[in-house]
Amino acid sequence: MSMKTPIDFADWFALQQLYADYASALDAADWDRWPGFFTEDCVYRLQPRENHERGLPLATLSFDSQGMLKDRVYGIRETLFHDPYYQRHVIGAPRVRAAGEGRWECEANYAVFRTKLSEPSTVFNVGRYLDVVVRTPGGLRFARKECIYDSEMILNSIIYPI
């Protein structure tokens, strides 16, 4: 796959909308929508940059199906106990690294801010998404989303999707 296949405006706009809708759903804590952004056989990984660059497989979170994402949503709602907080995602415009027929490899920088009740907002997680987006009958979906975060340290546990 190469970037020689041009991306038309409608597809480019649909990619922009996918990323904006993704951030909006997470920021609104609309967890039930989160798995719907992915294909049934998707891969979602949250991995430190050092492990990614060294080719090490260890990831903080690693899911390999939409069903596993739904299990995570169940965990968020029913079994994980934590101080509630809000998230705010700021996602840069995705750069299309490769384009094929109904398939795009994209990279986008992200920053996630966290606000706990009665506390100032803080930078929670910063990195880049390495994504494979595919066209489905229901619209564009992530077939693969790798969240490669820059810091080796996470200030607290990861509860909500990045």
Secondary structure, 3 states (H helix, E strand, C coil): CECCCCCCHHHHHHHHHHHHHHHHHHHCCCHHHHHHHEEEEEEEEEEEHHHHHCCCCCCCEEECCHHHHHHHHHHHHHHCCCCCEEEEEEECCCEEEEEECCEEEEEEEEEEEEEECCCCCEEEEEEEEEEEEEEECCEEEEEEEEEEECCCCCCCCCCCCC
